[in-house]
Amino acid sequence: MKTLIALVLAGSASIAFAGETTAATSAPAVEQYSYGSTLDIAKVISLSDIPKVCKVVPAQMTYEDHQGQRHTVEYQVMGDGCSTH
């Protein structure tokens, strides 16, 4: 009886673990862009909002490549809050 309970608990743990693995792999990992990186962009899915500050800030773009894989890349951009007067 103890063996049966141990097997049931072990099976439940592996099912829960498999669910966590699936959830973790469904979201693309954020890749850091560096100057000269080659990106295979077939379709832009989303762009992050650029804050109204006058400094360099991180931004993200999620895109789909020509094989249908989604990627998220983080890059640096100048904020939209700089005055030109």
C-alpha positions in Angstrom: 0.0 0.0 0.0 2.8 2.4 0.8 4.4 1.6 -2.5 1.2 2.5 -4.3 0.9 5.8 -2.5 4.5 6.6 -3.3 3.9 5.9 -7.0 0.8 8.0 -7.1 2.6 10.9 -5.5 5.6 10.6 -7.8 3.2 10.5 -10.8 1.4 13.7 -9.6 4.7 15.5 -9.1 6.0 14.6 -12.6 2.7 15.8 -14.2 2.9 19.1 -12.3 6.5 19.5 -13.3 5.7 18.8 -17.0 3.0 21.5 -16.9 5.4 24.0 -15.5 7.9 23.2 -18.2 5.3 23.6 -20.9 4.3 27.0 -19.5 7.9 28.2 -19.3 8.8 27.2 -22.8 5.7 28.8 -24.4 6.9 32.4 -23.8 10.0 33.3 -25.9 13.1 34.1 -23.9 14.2 37.8 -24.1 17.3 38.1 -26.3 19.6 41.1 -25.9 20.3 43.0 -29.1 23.8 44.1 -29.9 25.0 46.3 -32.7 25.4 44.1 -35.8 23.0 41.4 -34.7 21.1 39.8 -37.6 17.4 39.5 -37.0 15.1 37.5 -39.3 11.9 39.5 -38.9 8.9 38.4 -41.0 6.2 40.1 -38.9 6.4 42.5 -35.9 3.9 41.3 -33.2 4.4 44.1 -30.6 6.6 47.0 -29.5 6.9 48.3 -26.0 5.9 51.8 -25.1 8.8 54.4 -25.0 8.5 56.4 -21.8 8.5 60.3 -21.8 12.0 60.7 -20.2 15.2 62.2 -21.6 17.6 59.3 -21.2 18.4 56.0 -22.8 15.9 53.3 -21.8 15.3 49.6 -22.6 12.6 48.7 -25.1 11.4 45.3 -26.4 10.1 44.1 -29.7 8.3 40.7 -30.2 8.4 39.4 -33.7 7.9 36.3 -35.8 10.6 35.0 -38.0 10.2 33.4 -41.5 9.9 29.9 -39.9 7.0 31.1 -37.7 9.0 31.2 -34.5 8.3 34.0 -32.0 11.3 36.0 -30.6 11.5 38.9 -28.1 14.5 41.2 -28.4 15.5 43.9 -25.9 17.4 46.9 -27.1 18.3 50.5 -26.0 16.4 53.5 -27.3 16.3 57.2 -26.4 13.2 58.2 -24.4 10.5 60.5 -25.9 10.8 63.2 -23.3 13.7 65.3 -24.6 12.9 68.9 -25.4 14.5 70.5 -28.5 14.1 74.2 -27.4 
